[in-house]
């Protein structure tokens, strides 16, 4: 969860760690609409993760682990 302290280096480090281990993560962002939008874009840019879905204060990100993928995506 990201709250009043914002998107700090520690929060970004935890997001990176979670993406490495889980590939698909959900983050609750408690901030104004403008701050949420900015942080959501910053997370995508900084981590290389793709924003999968966003509803209100919750954003879901996906980044494939190149060494040991955990999430199997359907083939087209």
PyMOL Python script that loads the backbone (N, CA, C, O; Angstrom):
from pymol import cmd

cmd.read_pdbstr("""\
ATOM      1  N   UNK A   1       0.847  -1.178   0.000  1.00  0.00           N
ATOM      2  CA  UNK A   1       0.000   0.000   0.000  1.00  0.00           C
ATOM      3  C   UNK A   1       0.890   1.238   0.000  1.00  0.00           C
ATOM      4  O   UNK A   1       1.897   1.301   0.706  1.00  0.00           O
ATOM      5  N   UNK A   2       0.505   2.199  -0.791  1.00  0.00           N
ATOM      6  CA  UNK A   2       1.185   3.487  -0.832  1.00  0.00           C
ATOM      7  C   UNK A   2       0.230   4.496  -0.202  1.00  0.00           C
ATOM      8  O   UNK A   2      -0.925   4.612  -0.612  1.00  0.00           O
ATOM      9  N   UNK A   3       0.724   5.224   0.797  1.00  0.00           N
ATOM     10  CA  UNK A   3      -0.152   6.160   1.508  1.00  0.00           C
ATOM     11  C   UNK A   3       0.490   7.547   1.569  1.00  0.00           C
ATOM     12  O   UNK A   3       1.108   8.001   0.606  1.00  0.00           O
ATOM     13  N   UNK A   4       0.334   8.204   2.704  1.00  0.00           N
ATOM     14  CA  UNK A   4       0.718   9.603   2.867  1.00  0.00           C
ATOM     15  C   UNK A   4       2.201   9.889   2.656  1.00  0.00           C
ATOM     16  O   UNK A   4       2.547  11.024   2.327  1.00  0.00           O
ATOM     17  N   UNK A   5       3.081   8.927   2.828  1.00  0.00           N
ATOM     18  CA  UNK A   5       4.522   9.168   2.639  1.00  0.00           C
ATOM     19  C   UNK A   5       4.913   9.119   1.171  1.00  0.00           C
ATOM     20  O   UNK A   5       6.022   9.512   0.812  1.00  0.00           O
ATOM     21  N   UNK A   6       4.021   8.644   0.324  1.00  0.00           N
ATOM     22  CA  UNK A   6       4.258   8.662  -1.114  1.00  0.00           C
ATOM     23  C   UNK A   6       5.074   7.500  -1.627  1.00  0.00           C
ATOM     24  O   UNK A   6       5.242   6.484  -0.952  1.00  0.00           O
ATOM     25  N   UNK A   7       5.569   7.664  -2.815  1.00  0.00           N
ATOM     26  CA  UNK A   7       6.306   6.628  -3.524  1.00  0.00           C
ATOM     27  C   UNK A   7       7.795   6.801  -3.214  1.00  0.00           C
ATOM     28  O   UNK A   7       8.543   7.376  -4.004  1.00  0.00           O
ATOM     29  N   UNK A   8       8.207   6.300  -2.066  1.00  0.00           N
ATOM     30  CA  UNK A   8       9.589   6.456  -1.617  1.00  0.00           C
ATOM     31  C   UNK A   8      10.482   5.371  -2.219  1.00  0.00           C
ATOM     32  O   UNK A   8      10.000   4.450  -2.878  1.00  0.00           O
ATOM     33  N   UNK A   9      11.778   5.491  -1.984  1.00  0.00           N
ATOM     34  CA  UNK A   9      12.729   4.483  -2.460  1.00  0.00           C
ATOM     35  C   UNK A   9      12.438   3.126  -1.832  1.00  0.00           C
ATOM     36  O   UNK A   9      12.556   2.099  -2.500  1.00  0.00           O
ATOM     37  N   UNK A  10      12.062   3.108  -0.564  1.00  0.00           N
ATOM     38  CA  UNK A  10      11.748   1.853   0.125  1.00  0.00           C
ATOM     39  C   UNK A  10      10.524   1.177  -0.497  1.00  0.00           C
ATOM     40  O   UNK A  10      10.505  -0.042  -0.669  1.00  0.00           O
ATOM     41  N   UNK A  11       9.523   1.958  -0.826  1.00  0.00           N
ATOM     42  CA  UNK A  11       8.316   1.411  -1.446  1.00  0.00           C
ATOM     43  C   UNK A  11       8.652   0.842  -2.819  1.00  0.00           C
ATOM     44  O   UNK A  11       8.188  -0.242  -3.172  1.00  0.00           O
ATOM     45  N   UNK A  12       9.453   1.566  -3.594  1.00  0.00           N
ATOM     46  CA  UNK A  12       9.853   1.079  -4.910  1.00  0.00           C
ATOM     47  C   UNK A  12      10.663  -0.207  -4.800  1.00  0.00           C
ATOM     48  O   UNK A  12      10.514  -1.104  -5.630  1.00  0.00           O
ATOM     49  N   UNK A  13      11.514  -0.304  -3.791  1.00  0.00           N
ATOM     50  CA  UNK A  13      12.299  -1.524  -3.584  1.00  0.00           C
ATOM     51  C   UNK A  13      11.384  -2.702  -3.267  1.00  0.00           C
ATOM     52  O   UNK A  13      11.612  -3.809  -3.755  1.00  0.00           O
ATOM     53  N   UNK A  14      10.358  -2.479  -2.462  1.00  0.00           N
ATOM     54  CA  UNK A  14       9.402  -3.543  -2.129  1.00  0.00           C
ATOM     55  C   UNK A  14       8.589  -3.961  -3.351  1.00  0.00           C
ATOM     56  O   UNK A  14       8.294  -5.143  -3.528  1.00  0.00           O
ATOM     57  N   UNK A  15       8.231  -3.002  -4.184  1.00  0.00           N
ATOM     58  CA  UNK A  15       7.496  -3.314  -5.415  1.00  0.00           C
ATOM     59  C   UNK A  15       8.370  -4.174  -6.330  1.00  0.00           C
ATOM     60  O   UNK A  15       7.893  -5.160  -6.891  1.00  0.00           O
ATOM     61  N   UNK A  16       9.646  -3.807  -6.483  1.00  0.00           N
ATOM     62  CA  UNK A  16      10.587  -4.595  -7.295  1.00  0.00           C
ATOM     63  C   UNK A  16      10.696  -6.015  -6.765  1.00  0.00           C
ATOM     64  O   UNK A  16      10.650  -6.974  -7.535  1.00  0.00           O
ATOM     65  N   UNK A  17      10.839  -6.150  -5.469  1.00  0.00           N
ATOM     66  CA  UNK A  17      10.954  -7.465  -4.837  1.00  0.00           C
ATOM     67  C   UNK A  17       9.691  -8.296  -5.060  1.00  0.00           C
ATOM     68  O   UNK A  17       9.770  -9.480  -5.386  1.00  0.00           O
ATOM     69  N   UNK A  18       8.547  -7.679  -4.886  1.00  0.00           N
ATOM     70  CA  UNK A  18       7.273  -8.389  -5.085  1.00  0.00           C
ATOM     71  C   UNK A  18       7.106  -8.827  -6.532  1.00  0.00           C
ATOM     72  O   UNK A  18       6.627  -9.932  -6.788  1.00  0.00           O
ATOM     73  N   UNK A  19       7.488  -7.987  -7.477  1.00  0.00           N
ATOM     74  CA  UNK A  19       7.393  -8.352  -8.893  1.00  0.00           C
ATOM     75  C   UNK A  19       8.335  -9.507  -9.233  1.00  0.00           C
ATOM     76  O   UNK A  19       7.985 -10.383 -10.024  1.00  0.00           O
ATOM     77  N   UNK A  20       9.525  -9.508  -8.639  1.00  0.00           N
ATOM     78  CA  UNK A  20      10.476 -10.605  -8.860  1.00  0.00           C
ATOM     79  C   UNK A  20       9.916 -11.936  -8.393  1.00  0.00           C
ATOM     80  O   UNK A  20      10.051 -12.953  -9.073  1.00  0.00           O
ATOM     81  N   UNK A  21       9.287 -11.921  -7.229  1.00  0.00           N
ATOM     82  CA  UNK A  21       8.818 -13.166  -6.626  1.00  0.00           C
ATOM     83  C   UNK A  21       7.449 -13.612  -7.124  1.00  0.00           C
ATOM     84  O   UNK A  21       7.190 -14.812  -7.215  1.00  0.00           O
ATOM     85  N   UNK A  22       6.575 -12.673  -7.445  1.00  0.00           N
ATOM     86  CA  UNK A  22       5.187 -13.026  -7.755  1.00  0.00           C
ATOM     87  C   UNK A  22       4.755 -12.736  -9.186  1.00  0.00           C
ATOM     88  O   UNK A  22       3.777 -13.316  -9.658  1.00  0.00           O
ATOM     89  N   UNK A  23       5.444 -11.872  -9.874  1.00  0.00           N
ATOM     90  CA  UNK A  23       5.132 -11.432 -11.235  1.00  0.00           C
ATOM     91  C   UNK A  23       3.868 -10.586 -11.328  1.00  0.00           C
ATOM     92  O   UNK A  23       3.875  -9.560 -12.008  1.00  0.00           O
ATOM     93  N   UNK A  24       2.813 -10.973 -10.685  1.00  0.00           N
ATOM     94  CA  UNK A  24       1.543 -10.260 -10.733  1.00  0.00           C
ATOM     95  C   UNK A  24       1.244  -9.736  -9.328  1.00  0.00           C
ATOM     96  O   UNK A  24       1.095 -10.516  -8.386  1.00  0.00           O
ATOM     97  N   UNK A  25       1.158  -8.412  -9.194  1.00  0.00           N
ATOM     98  CA  UNK A  25       0.930  -7.826  -7.866  1.00  0.00           C
ATOM     99  C   UNK A  25      -0.199  -6.802  -7.919  1.00  0.00           C
ATOM    100  O   UNK A  25      -0.531  -6.265  -8.976  1.00  0.00           O
ATOM    101  N   UNK A  26      -0.773  -6.549  -6.755  1.00  0.00           N
ATOM    102  CA  UNK A  26      -1.848  -5.566  -6.608  1.00  0.00           C
ATOM    103  C   UNK A  26      -1.376  -4.548  -5.577  1.00  0.00           C
ATOM    104  O   UNK A  26      -0.903  -4.920  -4.503  1.00  0.00           O
ATOM    105  N   UNK A  27      -1.503  -3.272  -5.901  1.00  0.00           N
ATOM    106  CA  UNK A  27      -1.064  -2.203  -5.011  1.00  0.00           C
ATOM    107  C   UNK A  27      -2.229  -1.273  -4.724  1.00  0.00           C
ATOM    108  O   UNK A  27      -2.911  -0.813  -5.640  1.00  0.00           O
ATOM    109  N   UNK A  28      -2.450  -1.003  -3.451  1.00  0.00           N
ATOM    110  CA  UNK A  28      -3.474  -0.033  -3.059  1.00  0.00           C
ATOM    111  C   UNK A  28      -2.792   1.314  -2.882  1.00  0.00           C
ATOM    112  O   UNK A  28      -1.826   1.441  -2.129  1.00  0.00           O
ATOM    113  N   UNK A  29      -3.299   2.308  -3.578  1.00  0.00           N
ATOM    114  CA  UNK A  29      -2.698   3.642  -3.566  1.00  0.00           C
ATOM    115  C   UNK A  29      -3.682   4.621  -2.950  1.00  0.00           C
ATOM    116  O   UNK A  29      -4.702   4.959  -3.550  1.00  0.00           O
ATOM    117  N   UNK A  30      -3.365   5.067  -1.755  1.00  0.00           N
ATOM    118  CA  UNK A  30      -4.226   6.014  -1.044  1.00  0.00           C
ATOM    119  C   UNK A  30      -3.692   7.420  -1.237  1.00  0.00           C
ATOM    120  O   UNK A  30      -2.800   7.861  -0.513  1.00  0.00           O
ATOM    121  N   UNK A  31      -4.237   8.115  -2.207  1.00  0.00           N
ATOM    122  CA  UNK A  31      -3.813   9.483  -2.503  1.00  0.00           C
ATOM    123  C   UNK A  31      -4.873  10.146  -3.371  1.00  0.00           C
ATOM    124  O   UNK A  31      -5.869   9.528  -3.747  1.00  0.00           O
ATOM    125  N   UNK A  32      -4.640  11.402  -3.678  1.00  0.00           N
ATOM    126  CA  UNK A  32      -5.577  12.111  -4.557  1.00  0.00           C
ATOM    127  C   UNK A  32      -5.515  11.504  -5.957  1.00  0.00           C
ATOM    128  O   UNK A  32      -4.554  10.813  -6.295  1.00  0.00           O
ATOM    129  N   UNK A  33      -6.505  11.754  -6.744  1.00  0.00           N
ATOM    130  CA  UNK A  33      -6.586  11.190  -8.096  1.00  0.00           C
ATOM    131  C   UNK A  33      -5.358  11.566  -8.936  1.00  0.00           C
ATOM    132  O   UNK A  33      -4.830  10.731  -9.670  1.00  0.00           O
ATOM    133  N   UNK A  34      -4.907  12.812  -8.830  1.00  0.00           N
ATOM    134  CA  UNK A  34      -3.751  13.264  -9.601  1.00  0.00           C
ATOM    135  C   UNK A  34      -2.478  12.540  -9.166  1.00  0.00           C
ATOM    136  O   UNK A  34      -1.689  12.103 -10.004  1.00  0.00           O
ATOM    137  N   UNK A  35      -2.281  12.414  -7.843  1.00  0.00           N
ATOM    138  CA  UNK A  35      -1.107  11.707  -7.328  1.00  0.00           C
ATOM    139  C   UNK A  35      -1.140  10.234  -7.719  1.00  0.00           C
ATOM    140  O   UNK A  35      -0.113   9.666  -8.093  1.00  0.00           O
ATOM    141  N   UNK A  36      -2.310   9.618  -7.635  1.00  0.00           N
ATOM    142  CA  UNK A  36      -2.438   8.202  -8.024  1.00  0.00           C
ATOM    143  C   UNK A  36      -2.029   8.008  -9.471  1.00  0.00           C
ATOM    144  O   UNK A  36      -1.269   7.096  -9.798  1.00  0.00           O
ATOM    145  N   UNK A  37      -2.539   8.870 -10.332  1.00  0.00           N
ATOM    146  CA  UNK A  37      -2.232   8.751 -11.761  1.00  0.00           C
ATOM    147  C   UNK A  37      -0.725   8.873 -12.003  1.00  0.00           C
ATOM    148  O   UNK A  37      -0.146   8.101 -12.767  1.00  0.00           O
ATOM    149  N   UNK A  38      -0.106   9.841 -11.350  1.00  0.00           N
ATOM    150  CA  UNK A  38       1.329  10.062 -11.496  1.00  0.00           C
ATOM    151  C   UNK A  38       2.117   8.859 -10.965  1.00  0.00           C
ATOM    152  O   UNK A  38       3.050   8.398 -11.623  1.00  0.00           O
ATOM    153  N   UNK A  39       1.760   8.353  -9.799  1.00  0.00           N
ATOM    154  CA  UNK A  39       2.484   7.229  -9.200  1.00  0.00           C
ATOM    155  C   UNK A  39       2.299   5.953 -10.017  1.00  0.00           C
ATOM    156  O   UNK A  39       3.239   5.171 -10.164  1.00  0.00           O
ATOM    157  N   UNK A  40       1.112   5.739 -10.541  1.00  0.00           N
ATOM    158  CA  UNK A  40       0.851   4.553 -11.366  1.00  0.00           C
ATOM    159  C   UNK A  40       1.758   4.569 -12.591  1.00  0.00           C
ATOM    160  O   UNK A  40       2.342   3.544 -12.942  1.00  0.00           O
ATOM    161  N   UNK A  41       1.879   5.709 -13.237  1.00  0.00           N
ATOM    162  CA  UNK A  41       2.771   5.828 -14.398  1.00  0.00           C
ATOM    163  C   UNK A  41       4.233   5.677 -13.998  1.00  0.00           C
ATOM    164  O   UNK A  41       5.012   5.045 -14.712  1.00  0.00           O
ATOM    165  N   UNK A  42       4.606   6.247 -12.870  1.00  0.00           N
ATOM    166  CA  UNK A  42       5.988   6.164 -12.405  1.00  0.00           C
ATOM    167  C   UNK A  42       6.383   4.725 -12.070  1.00  0.00           C
ATOM    168  O   UNK A  42       7.506   4.307 -12.353  1.00  0.00           O
ATOM    169  N   UNK A  43       5.469   3.973 -11.473  1.00  0.00           N
ATOM    170  CA  UNK A  43       5.749   2.570 -11.155  1.00  0.00           C
ATOM    171  C   UNK A  43       5.976   1.788 -12.437  1.00  0.00           C
ATOM    172  O   UNK A  43       6.926   1.010 -12.520  1.00  0.00           O
ATOM    173  N   UNK A  44       5.131   1.974 -13.431  1.00  0.00           N
ATOM    174  CA  UNK A  44       5.287   1.279 -14.712  1.00  0.00           C
ATOM    175  C   UNK A  44       6.622   1.614 -15.363  1.00  0.00           C
ATOM    176  O   UNK A  44       7.336   0.726 -15.831  1.00  0.00           O
ATOM    177  N   UNK A  45       6.948   2.883 -15.389  1.00  0.00           N
ATOM    178  CA  UNK A  45       8.183   3.331 -16.028  1.00  0.00           C
ATOM    179  C   UNK A  45       9.417   2.822 -15.288  1.00  0.00           C
ATOM    180  O   UNK A  45      10.355   2.331 -15.915  1.00  0.00           O
ATOM    181  N   UNK A  46       9.424   2.934 -13.974  1.00  0.00           N
ATOM    182  CA  UNK A  46      10.590   2.570 -13.177  1.00  0.00           C
ATOM    183  C   UNK A  46      10.842   1.074 -13.117  1.00  0.00           C
ATOM    184  O   UNK A  46      11.993   0.637 -13.098  1.00  0.00           O
ATOM    185  N   UNK A  47       9.780   0.289 -13.089  1.00  0.00           N
ATOM    186  CA  UNK A  47       9.941  -1.159 -12.903  1.00  0.00           C
ATOM    187  C   UNK A  47       9.900  -1.940 -14.206  1.00  0.00           C
ATOM    188  O   UNK A  47      10.333  -3.092 -14.251  1.00  0.00           O
ATOM    189  N   UNK A  48       9.389  -1.337 -15.257  1.00  0.00           N
ATOM    190  CA  UNK A  48       9.219  -2.067 -16.508  1.00  0.00           C
ATOM    191  C   UNK A  48       8.020  -3.004 -16.465  1.00  0.00           C
ATOM    192  O   UNK A  48       7.865  -3.865 -17.330  1.00  0.00           O
ATOM    193  N   UNK A  49       7.178  -2.832 -15.459  1.00  0.00           N
ATOM    194  CA  UNK A  49       5.975  -3.656 -15.320  1.00  0.00           C
ATOM    195  C   UNK A  49       4.835  -3.035 -16.122  1.00  0.00           C
ATOM    196  O   UNK A  49       4.793  -1.826 -16.350  1.00  0.00           O
ATOM    197  N   UNK A  50       3.932  -3.885 -16.534  1.00  0.00           N
ATOM    198  CA  UNK A  50       2.779  -3.434 -17.304  1.00  0.00           C
ATOM    199  C   UNK A  50       1.578  -3.269 -16.377  1.00  0.00           C
ATOM    200  O   UNK A  50       1.277  -4.151 -15.573  1.00  0.00           O
ATOM    201  N   UNK A  51       0.902  -2.141 -16.495  1.00  0.00           N
ATOM    202  CA  UNK A  51      -0.327  -1.933 -15.741  1.00  0.00           C
ATOM    203  C   UNK A  51      -1.403  -2.808 -16.369  1.00  0.00           C
ATOM    204  O   UNK A  51      -1.782  -2.608 -17.522  1.00  0.00           O
ATOM    205  N   UNK A  52      -1.883  -3.766 -15.614  1.00  0.00           N
ATOM    206  CA  UNK A  52      -2.867  -4.709 -16.127  1.00  0.00           C
ATOM    207  C   UNK A  52      -4.276  -4.168 -15.949  1.00  0.00           C
ATOM    208  O   UNK A  52      -5.120  -4.285 -16.838  1.00  0.00           O
ATOM    209  N   UNK A  53      -4.519  -3.570 -14.781  1.00  0.00           N
ATOM    210  CA  UNK A  53      -5.876  -3.146 -14.457  1.00  0.00           C
ATOM    211  C   UNK A  53      -5.821  -2.116 -13.347  1.00  0.00           C
ATOM    212  O   UNK A  53      -4.947  -2.167 -12.482  1.00  0.00           O
ATOM    213  N   UNK A  54      -6.750  -1.187 -13.374  1.00  0.00           N
ATOM    214  CA  UNK A  54      -6.875  -0.219 -12.296  1.00  0.00           C
ATOM    215  C   UNK A  54      -8.343   0.083 -12.053  1.00  0.00           C
ATOM    216  O   UNK A  54      -9.094   0.403 -12.974  1.00  0.00           O
ATOM    217  N   UNK A  55      -8.729  -0.026 -10.796  1.00  0.00           N
ATOM    218  CA  UNK A  55     -10.070   0.369 -10.379  1.00  0.00           C
ATOM    219  C   UNK A  55      -9.909   1.186  -9.113  1.00  0.00           C
ATOM    220  O   UNK A  55      -9.412   0.688  -8.103  1.00  0.00           O
ATOM    221  N   UNK A  56     -10.328   2.434  -9.165  1.00  0.00           N
ATOM    222  CA  UNK A  56     -10.247   3.294  -7.989  1.00  0.00           C
ATOM    223  C   UNK A  56      -8.833   3.404  -7.462  1.00  0.00           C
ATOM    224  O   UNK A  56      -7.939   3.881  -8.160  1.00  0.00           O
ATOM    225  N   UNK A  57      -8.626   2.960  -6.219  1.00  0.00           N
ATOM    226  CA  UNK A  57      -7.335   3.088  -5.565  1.00  0.00           C
ATOM    227  C   UNK A  57      -6.470   1.840  -5.693  1.00  0.00           C
ATOM    228  O   UNK A  57      -5.433   1.747  -5.036  1.00  0.00           O
ATOM    229  N   UNK A  58      -6.863   0.896  -6.508  1.00  0.00           N
ATOM    230  CA  UNK A  58      -6.115  -0.357  -6.646  1.00  0.00           C
ATOM    231  C   UNK A  58      -5.592  -0.499  -8.075  1.00  0.00           C
ATOM    232  O   UNK A  58      -6.338  -0.364  -9.044  1.00  0.00           O
ATOM    233  N   UNK A  59      -4.282  -0.775  -8.179  1.00  0.00           N
ATOM    234  CA  UNK A  59      -3.644  -0.986  -9.481  1.00  0.00           C
ATOM    235  C   UNK A  59      -2.956  -2.343  -9.476  1.00  0.00           C
ATOM    236  O   UNK A  59      -2.319  -2.718  -8.492  1.00  0.00           O
ATOM    237  N   UNK A  60      -3.084  -3.079 -10.580  1.00  0.00           N
ATOM    238  CA  UNK A  60      -2.455  -4.393 -10.728  1.00  0.00           C
ATOM    239  C   UNK A  60      -1.374  -4.303 -11.795  1.00  0.00           C
ATOM    240  O   UNK A  60      -1.586  -3.733 -12.865  1.00  0.00           O
ATOM    241  N   UNK A  61      -0.212  -4.873 -11.487  1.00  0.00           N
ATOM    242  CA  UNK A  61       0.928  -4.850 -12.391  1.00  0.00           C
ATOM    243  C   UNK A  61       1.411  -6.262 -12.674  1.00  0.00           C
ATOM    244  O   UNK A  61       1.284  -7.162 -11.844  1.00  0.00           O
ATOM    245  N   UNK A  62       1.974  -6.434 -13.877  1.00  0.00           N
ATOM    246  CA  UNK A  62       2.554  -7.722 -14.270  1.00  0.00           C
ATOM    247  C   UNK A  62       3.914  -7.477 -14.904  1.00  0.00           C
ATOM    248  O   UNK A  62       4.075  -6.601 -15.754  1.00  0.00           O
ATOM    249  N   UNK A  63       4.889  -8.271 -14.472  1.00  0.00           N
ATOM    250  CA  UNK A  63       6.204  -8.279 -15.109  1.00  0.00           C
ATOM    251  C   UNK A  63       6.722  -9.712 -15.073  1.00  0.00           C
ATOM    252  O   UNK A  63       6.912 -10.287 -14.001  1.00  0.00           O
ATOM    253  N   UNK A  64       6.946 -10.273 -16.238  1.00  0.00           N
ATOM    254  CA  UNK A  64       7.380 -11.663 -16.345  1.00  0.00           C
ATOM    255  C   UNK A  64       8.780 -11.831 -15.765  1.00  0.00           C
ATOM    256  O   UNK A  64       9.675 -11.027 -16.026  1.00  0.00           O
ATOM    257  N   UNK A  65       8.954 -12.883 -14.979  1.00  0.00           N
ATOM    258  CA  UNK A  65      10.264 -13.235 -14.463  1.00  0.00           C
ATOM    259  C   UNK A  65      10.971 -14.033 -15.550  1.00  0.00           C
ATOM    260  O   UNK A  65      10.511 -15.117 -15.906  1.00  0.00           O
ATOM    261  N   UNK A  66      12.085 -13.522 -16.088  1.00  0.00           N
ATOM    262  CA  UNK A  66      12.731 -14.200 -17.212  1.00  0.00           C
ATOM    263  C   UNK A  66      13.333 -15.558 -16.854  1.00  0.00           C
ATOM    264  O   UNK A  66      13.462 -16.420 -17.723  1.00  0.00           O
ATOM    265  N   UNK A  67      13.702 -15.762 -15.596  1.00  0.00           N
ATOM    266  CA  UNK A  67      14.352 -17.013 -15.199  1.00  0.00           C
ATOM    267  C   UNK A  67      13.365 -18.111 -14.835  1.00  0.00           C
ATOM    268  O   UNK A  67      13.541 -19.265 -15.227  1.00  0.00           O
ATOM    269  N   UNK A  68      12.346 -17.763 -14.102  1.00  0.00           N
ATOM    270  CA  UNK A  68      11.364 -18.784 -13.704  1.00  0.00           C
ATOM    271  C   UNK A  68       9.960 -18.185 -13.682  1.00  0.00           C
ATOM    272  O   UNK A  68       9.473 -17.787 -12.624  1.00  0.00           O
ATOM    273  N   UNK A  69       9.306 -18.120 -14.845  1.00  0.00           N
ATOM    274  CA  UNK A  69       7.958 -17.540 -14.906  1.00  0.00           C
ATOM    275  C   UNK A  69       6.969 -18.351 -14.070  1.00  0.00           C
ATOM    276  O   UNK A  69       6.991 -19.582 -14.083  1.00  0.00           O
ATOM    277  N   UNK A  70       6.117 -17.655 -13.357  1.00  0.00           N
ATOM    278  CA  UNK A  70       5.120 -18.309 -12.501  1.00  0.00           C
ATOM    279  C   UNK A  70       3.711 -18.233 -13.103  1.00  0.00           C
ATOM    280  O   UNK A  70       2.883 -19.112 -12.865  1.00  0.00           O
ATOM    281  N   UNK A  71       3.450 -17.189 -13.874  1.00  0.00           N
ATOM    282  CA  UNK A  71       2.129 -16.976 -14.457  1.00  0.00           C
ATOM    283  C   UNK A  71       2.172 -17.436 -15.919  1.00  0.00           C
ATOM    284  O   UNK A  71       3.001 -16.981 -16.707  1.00  0.00           O
ATOM    285  N   UNK A  72       1.268 -18.337 -16.250  1.00  0.00           N
ATOM    286  CA  UNK A  72       1.187 -18.820 -17.633  1.00  0.00           C
ATOM    287  C   UNK A  72       0.134 -17.998 -18.378  1.00  0.00           C
ATOM    288  O   UNK A  72      -1.047 -18.012 -18.034  1.00  0.00           O
ATOM    289  N   UNK A  73       0.590 -17.291 -19.396  1.00  0.00           N
ATOM    290  CA  UNK A  73      -0.336 -16.484 -20.183  1.00  0.00           C
ATOM    291  C   UNK A  73      -0.874 -17.305 -21.341  1.00  0.00           C
ATOM    292  O   UNK A  73      -0.146 -18.126 -21.898  1.00  0.00           O
ATOM    293  N   UNK A  74      -2.137 -17.104 -21.720  1.00  0.00           N
ATOM    294  CA  UNK A  74      -2.697 -17.856 -22.852  1.00  0.00           C
ATOM    295  C   UNK A  74      -2.000 -17.482 -24.147  1.00  0.00           C
ATOM    296  O   UNK A  74      -1.602 -16.335 -24.347  1.00  0.00           O
ATOM    297  N   UNK A  75      -1.858 -18.459 -25.017  1.00  0.00           N
ATOM    298  CA  UNK A  75      -1.250 -18.205 -26.326  1.00  0.00           C
ATOM    299  C   UNK A  75      -2.311 -17.724 -27.300  1.00  0.00           C
ATOM    300  O   UNK A  75      -3.475 -18.112 -27.200  1.00  0.00           O
ATOM    301  N   UNK A  76      -1.911 -16.884 -28.237  1.00  0.00           N
ATOM    302  CA  UNK A  76      -2.856 -16.352 -29.219  1.00  0.00           C
ATOM    303  C   UNK A  76      -2.874 -17.213 -30.440  1.00  0.00           C
ATOM    304  O   UNK A  76      -3.610 -16.929 -31.385  1.00  0.00           O
TER     305      UNK A  76
END
""", "prot")
cmd.dss("prot")
cmd.show_as("cartoon", "prot")
cmd.util.cbc("prot")
cmd.orient("prot")
